[in-house]
Structure formats: C-alpha cells, structure tokens
C-alpha cells in the first residue's frame, strides 16, 4: 500500500462520514430516522437494495466460487428474481400498507405483542450471525491488504476497524442518509468490479482466447475433495489434487441431487423460497422498500434490485474464472506465503489486489471492497436498531411507565441503539469466523446459509399471518423455536455427520413448510371465542 492508495481510501471514508453528517439534521422523528418518512425515490432504493443483496460475500466470495467451481450459481440468481417477483406481487403490499415502522409491527396487529416481540428477538439473533458473517468475509480482504495474511489476530483487528467505521456514519444519518450512501457504494463497487475484470483479463498476456476457452471447458477442473478423497492442492509433479474434471463455464445443472446447491431445481424452488423468506421476514431488506413513496415503487425497486444483481455477480464470478486460467498456466504463481490458492481460495481476489494491481488503482479497488463490506453491514445495524427500538425498547419503557417522550429524545435513544447493535455485530463477526471453518461451506454458501437459522421459523409465521386466519402467540413462538432447531444441525452437517447431505438451498423450504404447519395449529382469538 502506497501513500496514494491510503489517500484514496481516506477520501472515500471521508465522503461517507460527510454524507452521514449532512443527513443527521434531517431526521425529525424516528419514522424519518428508520423509514425516511416513506419519501424515497424508487431508483435510489433499488440501487441501495442491490448493494445490500450482493454484499462483501460477492466481492470476496464470488471470485472464490468461480475459481473453485463453475457458473451454476447463476441459477440461484434466476431463482432470486422469481422469488422477488412473487414477494412484490403477493406479500409486500400487505406489509407496506400496514404502515408500521418495522414489519414485525404487522405481526403485532395480527397475533399480539408477544408474537411481535418474539419475532423481533429472533430477527436480532439471526442478524447477529448473518451480518456478522458478512463482516467476517470483508475482514478477510482487509486483513490481506493491511496485514498481509488472514491469521486470526489480524482478522480480529480488521473486523473491529470495519465495525467502528460503519457504526459511526450509520448512527449519524439514519436510513435516508444510509440509502444515499449505499447507492454511492453500490455504484463504486460495480465500477471497481468491472475494472478488476479488465485488469485480470489484460494480465493473461501471452494466453490466447482459444487457450483460455480450452482451459475453462476441456481443461476445466472443479474442486471436489469428497470425490477425490484427498486434500486439495498441488502435488509434487504439478498436478492438482482434490479436483475433478468439469467445465468451468457450465451454467445449468439438471441434477436432482439435493446435496448440490446450484442445480436448476435448487435455484427455481429452493432459492426462490429463500428469497421469499428474505424479503418477507428480514427487516434489513424490507426496510428499504418501506421507505418508498408508494407500494408500487416499493415492489418495482425490489424486482430491479434482483435483476441488477445478476450481471454484477457474473462479473465477480468471471474474475475467479480468469484467475483460474492464470494460475493453471502458471501454478507456481498461485502460491502466496507458502499457501496455494488451489488448496484455499478464500483470499484469492484480495491477494491479487494487493500483489498485482498498480498503485492508485489499488486504492480504488480497496474502496470498492470497503463499499461492498460496509453497504451490507450498515444496513444491518440500522435494521436491528429499528426493530429493537420500535418493537422492544419503547414498548418495554411504556409498560414500565417510563415512556420516551418527544421526537428528539426518541432519536437520541435510537442513535444509542445503533451504537449498541454495531458493537454486538462486530463481536459476533469474530464468532462467525470460527463457525465458517467448522461448517465446511465456502464463503458464499456460508453467508447465505446462516440466514436460514432465523428465516425458517419466521417465514412460517409470516405466511400464516398473511394467507390464513390461523395462528396465535403460542403457535408463533413454537414455530420460531422449531425453525431454529431444524436448521442448526443442518448448518453443521459436515462436522456432525462427516459430510453434507442437504445443500443450504433446501434448508429454508424444509423449515418453512414445517413451521407454517406448526403456526397454523394455533387458533386465533376470534376462532376460540366462537
């Protein structure tokens, strides 16, 4: 890192804090602070939501995925679009028209305060792991660039640095400032991703396009330690161990194997259901749509955010593919600090930025990485704070006769909660670093799969509330507990059973079907009184 690189990074961070400060005086009450007075343009929300959707998992994890596997992940993106369309048409209008600060307020109207509190609590617990995992993934890159490797102590310091920066400007500006910041960060991330792809392509000097195509198709390899039965890496004779032949540009897998996460059926059913859960139960994602001027713009912004994610993720997958070509033609260059990317590709792209990108441009690449990391983490902080304040903190104070009166006092309390949530998420990011190693999942699968811990129970509650007249507070709580108990052993299949049997794309559908049935077992008050 040169002085020029650091100046570019400092300028980027200064812009974020400045935007947060400028919007800090525009929040008149907590509705402004958490849902922007429902006044945001749809295009701003769509771009900001795209940034939250792709996150650091895309910037760091997708090159790893492209390097290790192929393009079958694209089916998951198509499934995301399908799921987003279903939510926009069938579910989002009811959540938007409820006019509550959080989506869990809708459950309070449907099932009572206990159900609202239970769902808000489950969201907070799930978000600690979900956003903690994203911050951990981003810290991989920061640790490489700042400290040179991903040893645990350096990872911890990187997590703390990112958490502190994000908490400061999120606390100042509220959701309105955050949406403009996320829009800026998303555009920056896309620009640096495209620039990186061009630079990697140019680095393949001397390798013809026909050779590149042959390496990706006829000479392609896919990481498969289970099939090879050996530790992945490079053997003494230069051959790959722990890899099997397979086209790197394969996009569609018609297999009915439920242990594979990126098949056609997994994408169109499993991921579509996952996206329905995400944009129905997760305040972090739905909060952006609630900030739109009307429900039509809310639905349109949701669909566009899923459509825009497809080409962006393809760019970062392609970076991994081209780096695979580069290192296949020169295996020795894949070894950094005694470790080959063919054995562990988690820091593949960050190491390339650190060691091969020229100064100045390297600084821009790092700002793109920071944008990816912070856009998802800051939205989680704000969403958790909004849920904690509106669904837990203020109701508890009111029940104790200690209501927080006045808009200024409520905003001040909200800012304190943002700081608290930022600190908690930073701490849990360190926990998820250990969890990812135990799960045996790659970075992308881990970051998305861990979301199912909360989603599996919450989607059952929301589907019951929206599409039936059944359910009560007791069945809601039972469904939430069941969802967590179903997903928890699935998250650690490899550690518990020696290998993975069910891919993460099926965790949410399995849990969702069971928890919907459980929640529907409860009779609502009107049925009981008949």
N, C-alpha and C positions, 0 to 999 in steps of 0.2 A: 504494500500500500504506500503510495507516494503522497506528498502534501496536496497535490491537485486532487487526488481521489478523496482525501479526507475533507477538503473544502467543498466538494460537490455533495458529499454525504451531509455535512453540516448545513449547507444551504437547503437541502431537502427537508431536514428536520426542522429548520427554522421556519420554513413555509408552513409546515403542519401546525406548529405551535401558534404562528401568527393567525392562521385561519381559525383555530380554536378560540383564540383571544377575541377576534373580531366578532364572533358569534356569541361570546359569553354574555354580552349585554342585550341580546335579542330575545332572551327567554323570560317571559312574563309570569309563567306558571309552569307546573310540572307537565301539563299537556303539551306546552311548547317544548319543554326540555326532552320529553320522551317520544312524542309523535309529531313534533313540528307543527302543531296546530292543524294537522291534516291539510297542509297547504303546498306540499312539494310537487314539482312537475314530474310527470311520469318518466321522462327520459333520464333525469337525474337519478331517480330511484332504481331504474333498470340497470344503469351502469354500476351504481354502487352495490346493488344486489349481486351483480355478476362478480365483482371483486370479492364479496363475502363467500360466494359459492365456490370459486376456484381456490382462493387462499394460498398459503405457503405450501400446502400439500401439492399443488400443481407446479409451482415454481421449482421446488426441490424434488418432489416425489415423482412427477411425470417423466422427467429425464431418466430417473432410476428405472421406472416401469418400462419405458421404451427400450432402454439398454438391456434389461433382463428378459423381456417378453416380446410382445408384438403390438399390433394396433386393435386387438379385440376389445380393448377398453372403450372404444368408440361406441359399442352397443350400449354401454351404460349411459353415455351421454344422450343417445337417442331415447332411451328409456326415461331419462330425466325430463326431456322435452314433453314426452307423452304424459308423464305424471304431473308436470307443471300445468299443462292444458286442462287436465281433469280438475285440479285444485282451483284454477282460475274460474272454471265454469260452474262447479258444483259446491265448493266449500268456502272459498274466500268471500263471496258476497255476504254470507251469514256472519262471518267473523267481523267483517268491516262494518256492517250495519248495526252490530251490537254497540258500537261507539264506546267501547271500554279502552282504557289505556293499555291493558295487556289482554291477550287472547284468553287468559285464564279467568278474567272477569266474566267472560261469556259462560264459562263453566259454573261460576258462582251463581249466575242468574238461573242456570238450568238445574244444578244439583245442590246448591247451597254453599256457604262459606267454607265448610270443612273440605269439600271437594276442590274448591278453588285453591285453598291453602296447600292441600296435598299435591296437586299438580304443579303449582308454582315451586314447591320444595323439590319435587322430582326433576323439574327442569333445571333448577340450580345445581343439583347434584350431578345430573348428566352433563351439564355445560362445563362444570369444572374439569371433567375428563376430556370432553370433546375439544374445547378451546385450549385446554392445557396441552393436548396432543399437537395442535397446530402450532402453538408457540414453541414446543419442543422441536418440531420439524424445522421451523425457521431458525432456531438456535443452532442447528447442525451447520447451516451455511455461515452464520455469523461466527461460530467457533472456528471454522476452517479459515475464514478470511482474516479474522483478527488475531487468533491464537495459533493457527497453522494446523490444528488437528481437532478431533472430536473426543478427546479424553473427558471423563465425566466432570472434573472440576472446571474445565473451560466451558463445557456445555452449560453448567450451572450459572456461571457468570454471564454468559450470553443470554440466557433466559431472563435473568434479573434486569439486564440492560434493556432488553426489548419490552419487558413488562412495565418498567418505570416510564419509559418514553411514551408508550401508548396510553398509560393511565393519565398522564399529565394533560395531554390535549383533549382526551375524551371527557375528562372531568370539566374542562372549561366550556366547551362549545355545545354540549348536548347533541341530540340526534340531528338537528338541522346542520350544524357545523360538521358533524360526522359524515353526513351524506355528501356534502361538497368535498370533504377531504377524501372520502372513499372513491368518489368519481375521479378526482385527480390521481389518486394512487392506482386505480384500475387502468387508466389510460397510460400511465407511466409504466406499469408492469407489462402491458401488452406491447408497448413500444420497445422495451428492453428485451422482451422475449423474441420478437421478430429480428431485432438487431443481433442477438446472440445466435439465432439460427443461421443468419447470413455469415457471421464470423466463423462459425463451426464449418459451414459448407466451404468457405474460402480456405480453411485450414487443411482441406483434403487435397491440397495441391499435389499433382502427380498421379492421383487416382481418378481414372476416367469415370464418366457417368455409367457406362456399361459395367465397369467393375463394381461400382457402388451398388447397382441394381443386383448384380450376381451375388454379392456378399449378403445382401438383405433377403434374397429369395433362395437360390440354390445353395448358397453357402451359409444361410442363416442358422442361428443357434438360439435356443430358448433355455433359460436357466430352469433346471428341474432336478434338484438334489434328491428328491424322493425316488425318481426314476433311475438316476444314475447310481444311487446308493453310496456316493462319496461326497466329500466336502468340495464345494465349488471353488474353482481357481484355475491356475495354470500349472500343468505338470512340467517335469524337468525337460521333457522333449519339446515343450512349447504348445502341446495340445491342451484343449480345455477339458477340465474335469467337472463333473456335476452339471453338465449341459447336454441337451439332446438336440438333434436336427429339427429345424422348424422355420418356416418362412417368417421373417420379421415384419412383413407388410400384410400378413393375414389379418383381415378385419372382421370376418363373420365366422362364428363357430356354432354349427347347428347341434352340437353335442347336448345330450340330456343328462350329462354328468353334473350332479349337484355340488360336487367339490370344486368345480371350476366357477370362478366369479364373473367371467366375461363372455358367457355364451349368449346366443340370441334370446333364449327363454329367460335367462337370468336378467338380462337387460330390460326386456319388454314387460316382465312381470315383477321380478324382484326389485329392480332399481326403481321402476315406476311406483311401486308401493312405498319404497323408501322415501321417494320424493314427495309423495302424498303425505307421508308422516312428517317430513321435514317442514313443508310449507303449510301444515295444519297445526302442528303441536309446538313448534320451536319459535319462541318469542324473538330470538335473534334474527330469523329470516322473515317472519310475518310482520315484525315491527316496521320494516321498510315499506311494505305495502299499505300498512295502516296510516302512513304519513302522506299518502297520495291525496289529491284533491277530491277524487270520487272513486267509486268502486270499479268503474270501467277502466280507468287509468291504472288502478291497482292491479287488476288482472292482466292488462296488457304489459305492464312493467315486469310482472312475474314471468310471463311467457318469453319476452325478449331477453331476460336475464339468462334463461336456459339456452336459448338459441345462440346467444353470443358466446357462451361458454364453450361450445363445440369447436369452433376454429381456434380459439385460444389454447385449449388443451392439446389440440392437434399440433400446434407449434412446439409446445414443450415436449410432447412425445417424440416429435421428429428430431429434436435436439439429441435425445437419447439414442435414437436410431443412427444418426450420423456419427455420434461419438463411438458407437459400437463398431461402425465401419473403420473409423480412425484407429481404434485400438486393436482390431482384428488384423489390420495390415501392419501394425507395429506394436505387438504385445508388450514389449519392454516399456513403452511409454505409458502403459496403463498402471504401472507400479509407482506409487507415491508413498514416501515414508515407509517403505518395506511392505506395503499392502497393495494388492491388485484389485482393481475395480471389478474384475471377474469373480472375486470372492465376496466383495461388499461394495455395492454401488450407491450407498446412501448419500455420500458426499461427492458423487460424480460431477455434477454441474458446478457446485461451489468451488471444487478444486480446479476445474477448468477456468472459471472466472479468475481465481487467484493466480494461477500459474501461466495462463496463455492469453489473457485479454490485455491489450496495451493500456498504459496509464491514461487517466481521463475517462476513457470508455469504460474501464474497470469500475470507476466511481459511479458512473451511470448505471452499470449493471447491479451494483450493490444497492443503489436507491430503488431499483426495480424489485430486488429481493426484499428490501425493507417494506416496500409498498405492499407486496403480497402478504408479508407476515402481519403487518400492522392493520391492514384492512379487515382481516377476519378477527383479529384479537380485540380491536377496539369496539367492533360491533357487538362482540360477546359481552364485554364489560358493560356497555350501555344497556343491552337487553337484560342482563342479570340484575343490574341496578333497578331498572324499571319494574321488573317483576317483584323484586324484594321490597321496594318502596310501596308500590301500589297494592300488592296482594298480601304482604306480610307485615311490614313495619308500620305503615299508617293504620291499618285495621287493629293491630295489637295495641298501639298507642291510644286509639279511640276507645277500645274496650276497657282500658285501664283508666279512662278519664283524663288522659294526658295528650289530647289531640294536638297535632302540629298545626297551628293556625297561621294563616297568612301565606301568600304566594312566595314571598322572599324566604320565609323560614322553611317551606317545603322544598324549594330549590336548593337551599343550603344543605338540608338533610339529604337530598338526592345526590349532591356532589360528594358528600361524605361516603355515601353508599357506593358510588363509583370507585372511590379510592379503595374501599374495603374489598370490592369484587376484583379489582385489579391485583391487589395483594394476594387474594386467595387463588386466583387463576395462575399467577406466577408460581406460587408454591406447588400447585397441582401439576404444572408443566414438568417439574422435576420428577414427580411420581410417574407420569406417563412415559418418561424416558426409560424407566425400568420396565414398565408394562409392555412397551413395544418389543423389547428384547425377549420377554417371556412368551409373547403371543405367537412369535414366528411369522407375523404378517409383514409385508412390505409397507412402506410409509403411507402410500395412498390407501391401501386396504385398511390399515390400522386407523387412520384418521377418520375414515367414513364408517368403518365397522363399529368403533367405540360409541358412535352416536346412537346406535340401536339400543344401548343399555336403557336409555330413558324413553326413546321413541316407541319401543314395543308395547309398553303399557299405556302410554299417553295416547297413541293413535286409537287404541280400543275405546278409551274414554271419549275422545272427540267424535269418533264415528257413531257411537251410541247416542251422544248428545245431539248430533246434527241430523241423523237419519232415522232415529227411533224416538219413542216416548218412554223408553225404559230407563232403568238405572237410578241409583241413589248414592248418597255419600259413602255408604259402606261398600257397595259394589265397585265404586270408583277406586277406593283405596285398595281393595283386593286385586283389582286389575293392574294397578300400578306395581304392587309388590310382585305379582305373578310375572309381569313383563320383565322385571329386573332379574328374577330368579331363572327365567328361561334363557336369557341372553348371556348371563355371567359365565356359565360353563362353556357356552359356545365360543366366547372370546378367547378361552384358554384351552381349546381342544388339543392343540399340539402338545402342550405341557401335561395335560391330564391323560390323554389317550395315545400319545406318541405321534399322531398325525392329524391333519384336518379332514373331517368327513363332510361338513356342510359349510359352503362358502358364505361369507358375510352378507352377500346379496339376498340370502334367504332368511337371515335372522329376523328381520323386521316383519316380513309376511307371516312367518311362523308365529312369532309372538303376537302380532296384531290380530290374527284370526282368533287365537285362544283368548286374548284379553278382551276382545269385543264380546265374545260369548260370555265371559265371566261378568263383564259390566252389565250386560243385558239381563242377567239373572236377577238383578235388583229391581224392585218395583218402585216407581216414583210415588210421591205423596198423594197425587190425585188418584192413582190406581188403588192405593192402600185404603183410601177413605171411602171407596165405592162399596 
